[in-house]
Amino acid sequence: MARAFWFTSAGESEIRPAQLPSPSQDDVEVRTLYSAVSRGTETLVSRGEVPVSQHGLMRAPFQDGDFPWPVKYGYLNVGVVESGPPHLLGRTVFCLYPHQTRYVVPATAVTPVPDAVPAKRAVLAGTVETAVNALWDAAPLVGDRVAVVGGGMVGCAVAALLVRFPGVRVHLVDTDPARASTAAALGVEFGDTADCDLVVHASATEAGFARSLELLRPEGRLIELSWYGDRRISVPLGEFFHSRRLTIRASQVGTVARPDRSYAERMALALDLLADPRFDALITGECHFDDLPEVMSRLELLTLCHRVDYAAADE
């Protein structure tokens, strides 16, 4: 038996018992050490704002239940393999699994966490994977001037990767002045900057989208990472978009943005990149698994990554 977190209705959730299947020789049984809340997506799930047309596409890999509720949803999980093939036994692994104390999945569904990456930081792997995919779509060039609009988990992960590019000047743009300290920890500048070659938008707001277009120079490119759920937004296609011949491109982690890379290779790369301790700046809160329903009731108050600790949670 295990215990799992479920969204049950608008703003409501609970922890339920979960019956584990008997693992086959090709499966692993994992005891969870940490999971993390994907604030933007899980807020939409909690509110029941996943569009009907996207119910299939938005399913998490190991989701139980159907949208809107009740649904077991999540995809940032780090644990220890307690049963499985010899090469994985005892290994710390990442899996796109919901918030649950232990689980059984195919061995191919887990990715070993490199020794240089602490388990506490490895919960960011799914977020960094999204950032990797966005930069494959964006294809920044040496010397580019880049703004990341929206200093949430994904936006900050994108900024943390962009700062590694030679000659690239990166600005993190956010309406919350508290993000200035996060930007400093990541080694990027904070605040607006004009004449950008590239803007990555991750604020999921209409105002952020409009500001992203304003920051671009002629022939500039905007990579849209935001997920709006069932909300409709107004996009200003006159003004800067039209006169400056701007380009807007969507980036979504459900498709690997490079034909020469697989999902497994992308995830392994994301975990390798997490050896950089600057990513610790993205983890801004922690709770115990038993407190998760109370934490989820105030999702809008969370800042960046909220980590969930499973110490003794399955006892």
Buried (B, 14 or more C-beta within 10 A) or exposed (E): EBBBBBBBEEBBBBBBEBEEEEBEEEBBBBBBBBBBBBBBBBBBBBBBBBBEEBEEEBBBEBBBBEBBBBBBBBBBBBBBBEBBEEEBEEBBBBBBBBBBBBBBBEBEBBBBBBEEBBBBBBBBBBBBBBBBBBBBBBEBEEEBBBBBBBBBBBBBBBBBBBBEBEEBBBBBBBEEEEBBEBBEBBEBBBEEBEEBBBBBBBBBBBEBBBBBBBBBBEEBBBBBBBBBBEEEEEEEEEEBBEEBEBEBEEBBBEEBBEEEBEBEEBBBBBBBBBEBEBBBBBBBBBBEBBEBBEBBEEBEEBBBBBBBBBEEBBE
